[in-house]
Amino acid sequence: MRFKLLKVAALSLVVMTSGCSMFERLVYHPDINQGNYLTPAEVAKVQQGMTQQQVQFALGTPMLKDPFGSQTWYYVFREEPGHQKVRQETLTLTFDSNGILTKIDKQGNMPNFSAPATKS
């Protein structure tokens, strides 16, 4: 009797310490998307020399504008698929004091940008 009780106690301890980690893939986790989703076609429209109004028309309202007056806009997209790693893409646009786009910076897996058009 004592052996059975010890066996049940050990089995119960193993089950309780493993928690739900064994069944993690069986539990549904919804995909969570947050921020500005930008398509390659939308990103290709943005070029240096554009005004803030033109950029906002092409991409929409930025997720974050720098509150300290440095004229920097952030378009952030964060994707958390159910059972996969979190992916984040950030497009940072910097404007000069006249509101003209001077710098385009991307982080993550953002689509490539087209080079500014030059007249010959």
C-alpha positions in Angstrom: 0.0 0.0 0.0 2.8 2.4 0.9 4.5 1.7 -2.4 1.4 2.5 -4.4 0.9 5.8 -2.5 4.6 6.7 -3.2 4.1 5.9 -6.8 0.9 8.0 -7.1 2.6 10.9 -5.3 5.6 10.7 -7.6 3.4 10.6 -10.7 1.4 13.5 -9.4 4.5 15.5 -8.8 5.8 14.9 -12.3 2.5 15.9 -13.9 2.2 19.1 -11.8 5.8 20.2 -12.4 5.5 19.7 -16.2 2.5 22.0 -16.3 1.0 22.6 -19.7 4.4 22.8 -21.5 3.8 19.3 -23.0 0.5 20.6 -24.5 1.6 24.0 -25.7 1.3 23.2 -29.4 -2.2 21.9 -28.8 -3.5 25.1 -27.3 -4.7 27.7 -29.8 -2.7 31.0 -29.8 -4.2 33.7 -32.1 -1.9 35.7 -34.3 -1.4 39.2 -33.0 -0.6 42.1 -35.4 0.0 45.6 -34.2 1.1 48.8 -35.8 1.5 50.0 -39.4 1.5 47.2 -41.9 3.3 48.5 -45.0 3.3 46.8 -48.3 6.3 46.9 -50.6 4.3 49.0 -53.0 3.6 51.6 -50.3 7.2 51.7 -49.2 8.4 52.1 -52.8 6.5 55.3 -53.1 8.5 57.0 -50.3 11.6 58.8 -51.6 13.9 61.4 -50.1 12.8 65.0 -50.9 9.1 64.3 -50.3 7.2 66.6 -47.9 5.6 65.3 -44.6 2.1 65.6 -46.2 3.2 63.5 -49.2 4.6 60.8 -46.9 1.5 60.8 -44.7 -0.7 60.4 -47.8 1.4 57.5 -49.1 1.9 55.6 -45.7 -0.8 56.9 -43.4 -0.3 58.3 -39.9 2.9 57.2 -38.2 2.8 55.1 -35.1 5.0 57.5 -33.3 6.3 61.1 -33.9 9.3 62.2 -31.9 8.0 64.5 -29.2 11.3 66.3 -28.8 11.0 68.2 -32.1 13.6 66.3 -34.1 11.1 65.7 -36.9 11.4 61.9 -36.8 8.5 59.6 -37.6 8.3 55.9 -36.8 6.2 53.3 -38.6 6.3 50.2 -36.5 4.7 46.8 -37.3 4.9 44.0 -34.8 3.7 40.5 -35.7 3.3 37.7 -33.2 2.3 34.5 -35.0 0.7 31.9 -32.7 3.6 29.5 -32.0 6.4 31.3 -33.8 8.9 34.0 -32.9 7.8 37.7 -32.7 8.8 39.7 -35.8 9.1 43.5 -35.8 9.7 45.9 -38.6 10.5 49.6 -38.1 10.6 52.3 -40.7 12.2 55.5 -39.4 11.8 58.7 -41.5 13.7 61.9 -40.6 12.7 65.3 -41.9 14.6 68.6 -41.9 13.3 71.8 -40.3 11.3 72.6 -43.5 9.4 69.2 -43.4 11.4 67.6 -46.3 12.3 63.9 -46.0 16.1 63.6 -45.6 16.7 60.1 -44.2 15.0 56.7 -44.6 16.1 54.0 -42.2 14.7 50.5 -42.0 15.0 47.8 -39.4 13.7 44.2 -39.6 12.5 42.6 -42.8 11.2 45.8 -44.5 10.9 45.8 -48.3 13.7 47.5 -50.2 13.4 51.1 -51.0 13.7 52.6 -54.5 16.5 55.0 -55.0 15.6 58.7 -55.4 15.0 59.6 -59.0 17.7 61.7 -60.5 17.3 63.9 -63.6 20.0 63.7 -66.2 
